[in-house]
């Protein structure tokens, strides 16, 4: 290819090159081309299939498409013409004659068959070859898809099994730490020795963080495999929201972020999974804190809209690029450079596993609700902010039957 490009440049032709047919198609559709040179044997489509594809586009009806061939037989010549090629240049290419050939095709010249019956027969053969190649590729794709589904299932099972295996020793270690925390001697030592207090506090914080990560992985695994089950009961959404705010009160105070809460019209009760709803509220608040600079504001509005709870969490942070807004609810979606990743869930620009919004989306959908995001765009200087809006039915749509919910409602009212 490089030798051909040097010949073309020497003959004062401007060129754009591609090593694959699909790459060439993209270039052709983006640029105005006067002539297309192609080999027949390409890594993806054949040169004939490339020509047929281009000829189906009105923009290339009259653009000359010329094949580079090592040998030319009557059958090969007819096959090329049947596929939509206008002619051929035989290799090895003579640099002196190359401009003459190209000017011939650029001026409207076309190769013509010696016998049109050969072209008709070649067209039939070409169509049969295309269908055979298409069938072969479909079978290959089906096999690859089956392998990917199998690997995806293995991955989900491995993640879930690993999280379960981690949970057991973590629970044990956390339990021992709780015993140590309650021991008067440890408390006394922590009160006297600042270094011991710092080290022990760091251990407790790290264990809590590890447990939180494992729980996130387990919940996400259940969401991925559609195995999330709601434990529906009568809950008080205002209390759940206050629990989430209390969880991050220290971080909000440390970052000097003010949360403005308007919950005047919030419904007194609803039927939902309180623990999962708390996790949803907490993740939305954590997300707002992460992307809001210090000494700014977060606005939370909760109220009833028809037969749904409407919750809005609006920050005054860096915002979200419109191109990312469709993807942020997918698991493991990180909107920043992984090299700048941090583990804190409350530090400005902090990280995490990229599971928080995916968990929110899965829990909300499991309740029969929906979540939306609104943001003018991403700008760390003007800080346009983002708003997440959640709509949750007052009676969760879960795996429980209507009769069960009716019994639950009757028991509550009684």
Order of alpha helices (4+ residues) and beta strands (2+ residues): alpha-alpha-beta-alpha-beta-alpha-beta-alpha-alpha-alpha-alpha-beta-alpha-alpha-beta-beta-alpha-beta-beta-alpha-alpha-beta-beta-alpha
